[in-house]
Amino acid sequence: MTTKPLETMFSPIKIGSMEVKNRFVMAPMATAFCTPDGFVTQQLIDYYGARAKGQTGLIITEVVSVVGTSSYMPHQMTLCDDKYIPGLKQLTDEIHSHGGRIAPQIIHGGGENWEILSGHKSVGPSTVLSRGMGEVPVELSIEEIEKIIEQFGDAAKRAREAGFDCVELHAAHAHLLLGAFMSPLRNKRFDEYGGSIEARLTLPLKVIKNIKKKAGEDYPIILRTSGDELLDGGRTLQETQYIIPILADAGIDAFHISGGVYPDQFWRIIPPMGTPMASNVPYAAAVKEVTDLPVIAVGRIHSPRLAEHIVKRGQADMIAMGRPLLADPDLPKKAQEGKFDDITPCISCGIGCVQTRKEMNPMTCLMNPTMGKEGEPTIEPAKKPKKVMVVGGGPGGLSAARMASLRGHDVTIYEKTSKLGGQFRIAAVPPFKQDIAIGLKHLVNQAKKTEVKIEYNTEVTKEFVENKKPDAVILATGSVPFVPGDIPGIDKEIVVGVDELLDGHPAQGCRNIIVLGGGMAGGEIADFLADRGDNLAIQRKSVTIVTKKDDVALNLLQEARALLMQRLRNKDVKLLTRTETKKILDDGVVLSRNGEDLTINNVDCVVIARGVKKLENLSSKIENIVPEIYVIGDAKEPRYALQAIAEGYDAGCKI
């Protein structure tokens, strides 16, 4: 594929009075890099500064509250008081020093306010449950609404004083206060603020007017909204096309178009791996039909070439990228230089950027271990080049080898099999997991670019290490499937492991299948194997998941889990939860459910999906032979590739 630099994506564009140097926009994503009381930290400045240095034209920050701290997320930015302006000014100065533009995404938490964080009840247009948060909001009075309108204007005024180039209003996904007022799903009022599609616009229209009054008529405002709410009873694309000109006439300078509502269609808002690329672009294109103002498209547009294609076709004017700019803050710069193969790809796993935030931890990135550490010292060449042996060519080993080689060490990966990738390679096989292959391809190519040597089909033993005499060994031997030893018949011929099955085992063709284990692996292997047989060329398959737990795939990112469970239902996969496996027969299984035995006969295949255990038995044998030993990834403790890649990176930096 051509490495020709992009053209359209690097042309300037104006949003109101503001000129942006290119069409790359950083989409808002919560980081938890602020202090608990909402003050900007150096970590936050370094994080956004790295993206500006990487030539992102416009950065839209994470949500910034107009009413206080932590009204929606912990460690949340705020513009509720003048005391926050100095810190925010340091942030905007950093962005401007790299030629970038920056906007806060200003919000009122509304029904998504966390009372446990803010000490205040959630509020909304009506007493309609915010299913995303599990709280019924208090219906706002007219007086309270008028106060909030003033708070939005005051926040925008402070934003301008702090050096922000414009503001973005979050009014999407029937979510947060403005989104709730604009959606018939949440707004059930029958006063001036509800009852008709025009009346539901009253609050955002008054907010726009107040911002223009206090921050200046020339101060640009971007509005983010759903092109289609994609839920029965929600706002349709036709209705969105109707309201866009009304909002434009009121003073909006650009539209940022997403899709779906939270939480019912949350996979459209943060699309997991395997979902359609650029799924919101048709809505952005439809908005462009009714306005001449700039339109920003967002939603799994990870490739700069795809971004160029969308803008060149006139479907959008700018492209917002969130997670891709976490994976590689230099994405625009590399694209401008034609270095497409060197762009670290986002694989839409959501493990570091989404799951960690839901667990109330700071954001990170599976593919980029330096995410959130942008202010730390840069990697320095090794003072003394060493001979480094990396045992295992999975994601951790590849990460370690690349970093050690970049620092000047002589690095060789010794891989036991004929292929690199380890569990990461196998994980790319189930349906909708192919993005993992993109990440693995990048890890392999980058390691090879640094002249890492690779020896395949090589078993590393104590004697092998003694013979090679390395100065340092990184043990990235990974994990092996856990096979429960307390189930009689576990060694029967019909029993097969998940890894074997995904790696080409003929049992893929079995028709009556039992999957023992209901975690992520169990759910995904069932999805891989099941088929209803409605196509007469494909025989019907019967797949049953057996798990001790209350439900299936509870350890999977919830956006991906929602889609997985939908597919399992569509394929008639049976779920036997709270069920023990007592015995495996020659052609069946004996289970225990609700205190009673249950036998399933005529089974062709029993798949063991009970997780993995670490594979590491070398460190103790070579501790007196090698000066430096590092154990990383699953060899240390089975977890995600997130930890393996990060620990590999760290090991490569320490040697």
Secondary structure, DSSP 8 states (H G I E B T S, - for coil): ------SGGGS-EEETTEEESSSEEE-------S-TTS---HHHHHHHHHHHHTT-SEEEEEEEESS-SSSSSTT-EE-SSGGGHHHHHHHHHHHHHTT-EEEEEEE--GGG--HHHHSS--EESSS--BTTTTB--EE--HHHHHHHHHHHHHHHHHHHHTT-S-EEEE--TT-HHHHHHH-TTT----STTSSSTTGGGHHHHHHHHHHHHHH-TTS-EEEEEES---STTS--HHHHHHHHHHHHHHT--EEEEE-S-TTTTHHHHS--TTS-TTTTHHHHHHHHTT--S-EEEESS---HHHHHHHHHTTS-SEEEESHHHHH-TTHHHHHHTT-GGGS-------IIIIIHHHTT-----SS-TTTT-TTS------SS--EEEEE--SHHHHHHHHHHHHTT-EEEEE-SSSSS-HHHHHHTSSTT-THHHHHHHHHHHHHHHTT-EEE-S----HHHHHHH--SEEEE---EEE---TTSTTTTSTTEEEHHHHHTT-GGGG-SEEEEE--SHHHHHHHHHH-----STTS---EEEEE-SSSSS-TTS-HHHHHHHHHHHHHTT-EEE-SEEEEEE-SS-EEEEETTEEEEE-S-SEEEE-S-EEE---SHHHHTTT-SEEEE-GGGTS---HHHHHHHHHHHHHH-
